[in-house]
Amino acid sequence: MNSTGRLGYDVFVNDAPAQNNGLLPNGEPKRFSPVAATLVYGAEDAVLTDPGFTTDHARALGDWVEGKSRNVTDIFITHGHGDHWFAAEILARRFGARVVATAGTIEQMHANIASRPQLWDKVYPNIPPTSVTAETLPGNRFTLEGHDLEIVEVGHSGTDDTSVLNVPDLGLVVAGDVIYNGVHQYLGEGAVVGGFGPWRGAIEKVEALEPRRIVCGHQNRDLDDDAERTIAGTRRYLDVADEMLQTRPTAVDFFDAMIERYPDYLGRTVLWAGASALYSVREHPEGDVGRIVSAGWL
C-alpha cells in the first residue's frame, strides 16, 4: 500500500485463469497472464481500475476491495480488451459504482462483446454475462476527495483506443496494456497497424506525464512499480521483438527465442497468441487481419 497525505493506492493481482484449449508449442498448458486492478483511495472514497474478466476475478477482487472499507464511486476501464473489464458489471452492482471510460474505449468494449462467441467464450468458461454500461466524463477528468484524476488517451498500444489514469498527486499512472511489468506483451495487434511504432508513441505519452510509479495491467506481483524501470523494459521488449521478427523464420522460432531472452516472464500464452498472429499475417497478407489476430488465441 502506498499513500501520500490523504490519497493512496493499492494493487490486487488476480491469478491467470485456466484455459481449456490445448498446449503451447513447448508442451506447457495454455494459461493467461495475471491481471492487475488498482484501488486509488482517499479517507472515505475510492476509484477502482480494470477489474478483470471472470466470475472468480470479480469475487476475489470484490472481497479485497470490501476489506479496504472505502466507498467505491467509479470503476475506470483503460481499454476495450475484455480481460480488463468483463467483470466490471458485477462489481459496479456490488459497490453501487459508476463505470467510466473514454469514447474510444467504449467503442472497443462493444467490439469485444461482439467477439465473445468466436473468441472469449471458446477459451475461458467462467466469464459472466455482461453488457457495456460505461459512460464518458467531461474533459476526461474527475476528482477523488478533491484530488484530480486525469484520463489520458494515448492511442494504439496493445490495441486501439487505449488510455491511462494519471494521478498527479501520487506520481502514479495506471497504465493498462501500455506498460508491462515482468509479463510477456501482447504483440498480435501490431499486425493491424503495421508494427510497433504506434505503441512506442503511446509509451512516450506516458513518459511525458513524469510518473514515479506505474501500475501495469499485467504484472508479476513480486516486482515493484518503478516507472523508469517498467517504461524501459516495455520499450526494450518491443525492440527485441522487432529483432526476432527479422531473424526468426517461424512463429515457433520466435516464441522459443523470446522465452530464451525472457525466461522469467509470465504469460507465455499471450506471447504465443501474438506470435501466431504476426506470422500468420506475414504468410497470408491477403487474409482478413482481424480474423487472423483473433485466431491466434484459439
Salt bridges, closest charged atoms under 4 A:
ASP10 OD2 - LYS68 NZ 2.90
ASP15 OD1 - ARG221 NH1 3.04
GLU28 OE2 - ARG268 NH1 2.47
ASP50 OD2 - HIS84 ND1 3.07
ASP56 OD1 - ARG59 NH1 2.96
ASP63 OD1 - ARG94 NH2 2.72
GLU66 OE1 - ARG94 NH2 3.12
ASP74 OD1 - ARG98 NE 2.53
ASP83 OD2 - HIS84 NE2 3.19
ASP83 OD2 - HIS218 NE2 3.14
GLU89 OE2 - ARG93 NH1 3.66
ASP121 OD1 - ARG116 NH2 2.88
GLU150 OE2 - ARG141 NH2 3.41
ASP160 OD1 - HIS156 ND1 2.67
ASP169 OD2 - HIS147 ND1 2.68
ASP177 OD2 - HIS79 NE2 3.03
ASP177 OD2 - HIS81 ND1 3.54
ASP177 OD1 - HIS84 NE2 2.91
ASP177 OD1 - HIS218 NE2 3.34
GLU189 OE2 - HIS81 NE2 2.73
GLU207 OE1 - ARG235 NH2 2.62
ASP224 OD1 - ARG229 NH2 2.99
ASP239 OD1 - ARG200 NH2 2.92
ASP242 OD2 - ARG200 NH2 2.85
GLU243 OE2 - ARG261 NH2 3.62
GLU286 OE2 - HIS284 ND1 3.83
ASP288 OD2 - ARG291 NE 3.73
